[in-house]
Amino acid sequence: MNQENSNLSNISPLDGRYAGKLGDFNEFVSEAGLIRYRTRVEAAWLLHLSKDKHIGSDIELTSESADLLENIFSNSKELDPAKVKFLEKTTNHDVKAVEYYLKDLLKSSGASDKVLAFLHFACTSEDINNLSYGMMLNEVRCSHVLPAMRSLIDEIGSLANSYSDLSMLSRTHGQTASPTTLGTETAVFSWRLLR
């Protein structure tokens, strides 16, 4: 199959014809991105449990383990999603593979078996997934969507200023209406986007 036809097996055009237009979106919304978010959620949950006054006494994190969890939550780019996918071949479960991956990392930082038993404690896969998708969408919104919208609003606002004196006939309900300016109509559109 040649390169042109190989795109026909993509799940959506976002993976094929539009892939070059998406910049670094895949950092957030790819499977690797989802694995990173899941690992962040698991790390944050174990940290939270270790600080809980009712449970925390049973979870004695070494300073290395605590630092590892903090680092995973704040800088998940260092994680290796390929290792999680390898573990998934054994677990046949995506979230369980994340749990095992995190257990391996924590073991190497000196975490005890007692601490490792609290990883994923009282969670379902959906608990992890829901939070992961929420974080994913929030970060895409903040890092990509809102800056693009602000840029578009600024550009339209600039056009509104440039065409503030250009008269045009407005229309309403398919009929001619009062005269206006292209600048006014463009400013209205910019305001609607801003709102």
Helices and strands as residue ranges (DSSP letters): H 3-6, G 7-9, G 19-21, H 26-29, H 31-51, G 56-58, H 63-74, G 76-78, H 81-91, H 94-108, H 113-116, H 125-140, I 141-145, H 146-162, E 167-172, E 175-181, H 182-194
